[in-house]
Structure formats: structure tokens, C-alpha cells
């Protein structure tokens, strides 16, 4: 997911810009859709929008828009409908194959990896409540992704 926001992919702590306790909290308790969106917005890499409670066609339109290199899309979903493990998860969307109605889910979790998922199955996995907030899961859209902003983003923390 870090690569989708223009961060070095060596350490997920990059997203926390030196907030060690925030990183530990995330490792222990997970992160909500809104909390992750706020962290991404702090990096000033484009316009960050949280999208939830979308009708299927609106969801699919967002997935289609992910094929534009100026856009990034991160999805928050429950793994149960897709992988049989009931836990919330974030993954970047890599693209959409309209001819086969498959979404490229760029999961880097060991044992999962990138997957082609039918759009309706992925939509079902998004239409589940987050156990922390009770709110529906959804998407984080980063519009107008600017790679030049990487130089002005807060520096990544050094890890011991």
C-alpha cells in the first residue's frame, strides 16, 4: 500500500512519520478507513477522499477510474467473503479488467498476494461494517496524484 501513496516500501512505519506509538497502536488494533485517509492526506500527494455507502455502479465507476495513473485507490474490505478469514484489511487497487469484470487487488500480505477478484464479490466485501466504528468500509481515492510532492512530503522516520 505504501507504494500506492508514493512512500518508500521498505517499512510501513513510513506512514507514521516518527509516531512510534501510533504505529504500535495500528499494529495491535488496526486502523479505520478515516484514520488511514487522514494519514495519507498529511503526505500532501493529492486530494484524498473517503468513499463509503456507494451503490454498486458508483463503486464500479471508482474502480474504473483507478486505471488513470493520476489516481490511486485503496480499498478497505472484510476478507471473509473473498478469502474466508473474517478480518478487515486495506489493499491498493491495481486496475480493472472490464472484459472479464475483474479487479486487480494488490495485496502484499504473505500467503495472499495480488489477486483478480470479481467486482461484485469485492463490492460485497466492502459492504460490511468496521468492527471498531460500526461504519461501512469503503474506498480511499487519491486524485491528482503528484509524484513531485514526494520531495515536499514530511520526511520518513529512520528506523533502528
BELSULBEL-V525133 format. One record per residue. SS is DSSP state (helix for helix, strand for strand, loop for the rest). PSI is psi as a letter, one per 30 degrees, with the letter a starting at -180 (NA if undefined). Layout:
ss = [SS/SS]
psi = [PSI/PSI]
This chain:
ss = [loop/helix/helix/helix/helix/loop/loop/loop/loop/loop/loop/helix/helix/helix/helix/helix/loop/loop/loop/helix/helix/helix/helix/helix/helix/helix/helix/helix/helix/loop/loop/loop/helix/helix/helix/helix/helix/helix/helix/helix/helix/helix/loop/loop/loop/loop/strand/strand/strand/strand/strand/strand/loop/loop/loop/helix/helix/helix/helix/helix/helix/helix/helix/helix/helix/loop/loop/loop/loop/loop/loop/strand/strand/strand/strand/strand/strand/strand/loop/helix/helix/helix/helix/loop/loop/loop/loop/strand/strand/strand/strand/strand/strand/strand/strand/strand/strand/loop/loop/loop/loop/strand/strand/strand/strand/strand/loop/loop/loop/loop/loop/loop/loop/loop/strand/strand/strand/strand/helix/helix/helix/helix/helix/helix/helix/helix/loop/loop/strand/loop/loop/loop/loop/loop/loop/strand/loop/strand/strand/strand/strand/strand/strand/loop/loop/loop/helix/helix/helix/helix/helix/loop/loop/loop/loop/loop/loop/loop/loop/loop]
psi = [e/e/e/f/g/g/l/k/g/f/k/f/f/e/f/f/h/f/i/e/e/e/e/e/e/e/e/e/f/a/k/l/e/e/e/e/e/e/e/e/e/f/f/h/g/l/k/k/k/k/k/l/h/k/l/e/e/e/e/e/e/e/e/e/f/f/f/k/f/f/k/k/k/k/k/j/l/k/f/e/f/e/f/g/j/j/k/l/l/k/k/l/k/f/a/k/j/e/e/f/h/k/k/j/j/i/k/g/k/k/f/d/l/k/k/j/k/k/e/e/e/e/e/e/f/e/h/k/k/k/f/e/f/f/l/k/l/b/l/j/k/j/k/h/k/j/f/f/f/e/f/f/l/k/k/k/l/k/k/NA]
